[in-house]
């Protein structure tokens, strides 16, 4: 079992398989040129799998595949199957923009993937184009439908932004409810790579808008999830993620691995230790020691909203958000 110095059990590993993305979302990296890390700098799926075995043996019970956009990495389903075949009980999930999901959902499900998270910030094609930097909505919605058809559970994330999509929160929630998908509203997370024109929406304003249409009650946090949940009168639940609130970090059970082998204790921290050398040399014991050290030094809370305004210089597309 992996336990940090604040007595939090760390059993959730987020694995970025690539920093490449086919979107240029306003809140992530709207001005980043389309480029990629040289292949020789990335851990191969076989090398990543060697570390997955270490993590599982040390107590990791949930693995989420992220990016960039993970579906840009060829043969992703084979990597997922490696993990599933090693330990079928691991909760295997993936975060994707769903643009390429229609043609891959069945293979991913067959490989052992259980769930996906998809960002749907709008149901209007022109707004989706403005947010993502290209015409994407048709592919995304078709990908979601295919994922549901093959039996994958789908959770939707929406980042409400003033003067962009805040007027659609009811429509997006109803879209999710009608398809039996849960939705989480995520407060915009400030970062230096995002567009300077974004104006986020805080949860009090979001809830006030929702109260114009629904009756609901707050159910609080659900386990180690970063979101607190709200139950509507008809029993449908939605979540809200408030990264600037102290409660966001209290039960954090996550660490992150980049495609280049950097193991990161917190989303908004630059500190990391590399497992690349150990894994490439076959030193499994050394890789396990790095894992335990990163867990041991995991910070109590993130750096959002600190008195000195400090925040990480690492981009979300490197760590998978």
C-alpha positions, 0 to 999 in steps of 0.5 A, a space after each residue: 500500500 502506498 501512503 503519503 506523509 498526510 496518511 492519504 492512501 495513493 492508489 490512483 495513477 494517471 498515465 499520459 501516453 503523449 503530450 500531442 493533441 489534435 485540439 487547441 482548446 482555449 483553456 489549455 494550449 490555444 497557441 501551441 504549434 502542432 509538434 511532438 516529443 521525439 519518439 526516442 524520448 518517450 517510454 514505449 508501451 512495453 516500458 510503460 507497462 513494466 512500471 504499471 506492474 510495479 504500481 499495481 503491485 505497490 497498491 494502485 487500483 485505478 489507472 487513467 490513460 490521458 494525454 494530450 490526446 491519448 488516441 493519437 498514440 498508435 496501438 493504445 488498445 494493446 497497451 490497455 490490454 497489457 494492463 488488463 491481462 496483468 490485473 483485470 480488477 484494475 479500474 481502467 479509464 481514459 480521458 479523451 476529446 472523443 474526436 477519434 473515438 468512433 473508430 476505436 471505441 470497440 477495440 478499447 472496450 474489448 481490450 479492457 477499458 471500462 470508462 471514459 471522460 469526455 469534454 463537452 463544453 458546448 452543443 453548438 458547432 460554431 462555439 465548439 470550433 471557437 473553443 477547440 480551434 477546429 470544427 470538432 463537434 460532429 466527431 465528438 458526439 458521434 464518438 460518444 454515441 459509439 462509446 455508449 453503444 459498445 458499453 463503455 461508461 461515459 462521464 462528461 466534463 464541462 468548463 463553463 466560461 462567460 461569454 462563451 458557453 455559460 448560457 448552455 449549461 442547462 442544455 449540456 446537462 440535459 443532453 447528459 441526463 438524457 443519455 444516462 451520462 454523469 456530468 461534472 462542471 469544472 471551474 476554469 483552472 488558470 494557467 499561463 498556456 491558456 487564452 488570456 480572454 477566458 473568464 471562468 465561472 465560479 461554483 456559486 454563480 453556476 449553482 445560482 443559474 442551475 437553481 433557476 431550473 432545478 431543485 437539488 441538494 448538495 451531497 458533498 464529496 464522494 470518496 476520493 473524487 475531487 468533485 462534490 456532488 449534487 442530487 436533483 429532485 429526480 435523483 440525477 446527480 452532477 458534480 462540481 470541481 472547485 480546484 481553488 477550495 481547500 477541500 479539493 486536496 484533502 483526500 487526493 489519492 493521485 499521482 501522474 506519470 508523463 509519457 517521458 517517464 516523469 512521476 509527478 506528485 501533484 498536477 500543479 507542481 514542477 517537482 518530479 522524479 524520473 523512472 525512465 532510466 530505471 525502467 529502460 535498464 530493467 531495474 524494477 527495484 529502483 523504479 519502485 523506490 522512485 514511486 515510493 519516494 514520490 508518494 512520500 513527498 506528495 504535497 498536502 495541497 496544490 499551489 492554486 491561489 497561494 499568497 505568492 501567486 505561485 503556480 506550476 509552469 508545467 502544461 496540462 497537456 503534459 500531465 493529462 489535467 
